Amino acid sequence: MILVVRSFSKALASFDPGIKSELITLISRHTRWLSKNFILLKEDGNLLIYKGYLNGKRVRVVVAKTKKGTYVPLEIFKKESRGGYNIRDDYYSPGPIERMEREVEGDLYETWELEY
């Protein structure tokens, strides 16, 4: 399952509509270990933080995975943007994680199903 918080959904709206389906496909492939474009950055508490590439590596996405197997997209960037230029293992995750937790507690999220 993919849990999409309101802030990520708003950011996603500024991208091409095909990015949503590409994100779902990327995460679905990762659950079956078939994706080379989804890389583990670090472990942050109970979350695994991944970076992924979409749209021919022109779009970068940061996704958290819970221990229960739920994926939560945190941020999405264009490659040429300041945040998306180079996402590395020193990626600052507390800000996006805290925002995600606030929105989940406030019931400001929707769920997407994985493709199998």
C-alpha positions in Angstrom: 0.0 0.0 0.0 1.1 3.5 -0.7 0.0 6.2 1.7 0.0 9.7 0.1 -0.1 12.7 2.4 -1.7 16.0 1.3 1.6 17.9 0.9 3.0 15.3 -1.4 -0.3 15.2 -3.4 -0.1 19.0 -3.9 3.5 18.8 -5.1 2.6 15.9 -7.4 -0.1 18.0 -9.0 2.5 20.3 -10.6 4.0 17.3 -12.6 2.8 15.5 -15.7 -0.2 13.2 -14.9 1.8 10.2 -16.0 4.2 10.6 -13.1 1.6 9.2 -10.6 1.3 5.9 -12.5 5.0 5.8 -13.0 5.5 6.2 -9.2 3.1 3.4 -8.5 4.9 1.1 -11.0 8.3 2.0 -9.5 7.2 1.1 -6.0 5.4 -2.0 -7.2 8.5 -3.2 -8.9 10.6 -2.5 -5.8 8.3 -4.8 -3.7 9.3 -7.6 -6.1 12.9 -6.5 -6.2 12.8 -5.6 -10.0 13.7 -1.9 -9.9 17.2 -0.5 -10.4 15.9 3.0 -10.1 15.0 2.8 -6.4 18.0 3.1 -4.1 18.2 2.9 -0.3 19.6 6.1 1.1 19.5 5.4 4.9 17.5 4.1 7.8 15.9 6.8 9.9 14.3 5.3 13.1 11.6 2.9 12.0 11.7 4.1 8.4 13.8 3.1 5.4 14.4 6.2 3.2 14.8 5.5 -0.6 15.3 7.7 -3.6 13.8 6.9 -6.9 14.0 8.2 -10.5 11.0 8.8 -12.7 10.5 10.2 -16.2 13.9 9.1 -17.6 15.7 10.3 -14.4 14.4 13.9 -14.9 12.2 13.6 -11.8 13.5 12.5 -8.3 11.3 11.2 -5.6 12.1 10.4 -1.9 10.0 7.6 -0.4 9.9 6.2 3.1 9.0 2.6 3.8 7.7 1.5 7.2 8.5 -1.7 8.9 5.0 -2.9 8.0 5.7 -2.5 4.3 3.7 0.7 3.7 5.4 3.2 1.3 5.0 6.9 2.0 6.3 9.3 -0.7 7.9 12.3 1.1 9.1 14.7 -1.6 9.3 15.0 -5.4 11.7 17.2 -7.3 12.7 18.0 -10.9 16.3 17.1 -11.5 17.4 20.6 -12.2 15.8 22.0 -9.0 17.9 22.9 -6.0 16.5 19.9 -3.9 16.5 17.4 -6.7 20.0 18.0 -8.1 21.8 15.5 -6.0 20.0 13.5 -3.3 22.6 11.5 -1.3 22.7 9.6 2.0 23.2 12.9 3.9 19.6 13.8 2.8 17.9 15.8 5.6 14.8 13.7 6.4 13.5 15.0 9.8 11.5 17.9 8.2 9.6 15.8 5.7 9.1 13.0 8.1 7.6 15.3 10.8 5.3 16.9 8.2 4.2 13.4 7.1 3.5 12.3 10.7 1.4 15.5 11.3 -0.7 14.9 8.2 -1.3 11.2 9.0 -2.4 12.2 12.6 -4.7 14.8 11.1 -6.1 12.2 8.7 -4.9 14.3 5.7 -3.9 11.4 3.4 -5.2 9.0 0.8 -4.1 5.4 -0.1 -3.1 4.0 -3.4 -2.9 0.3 -4.1 0.2 -1.3 -5.6 0.1 -3.0 -9.0 0.8 -6.7 -9.1 
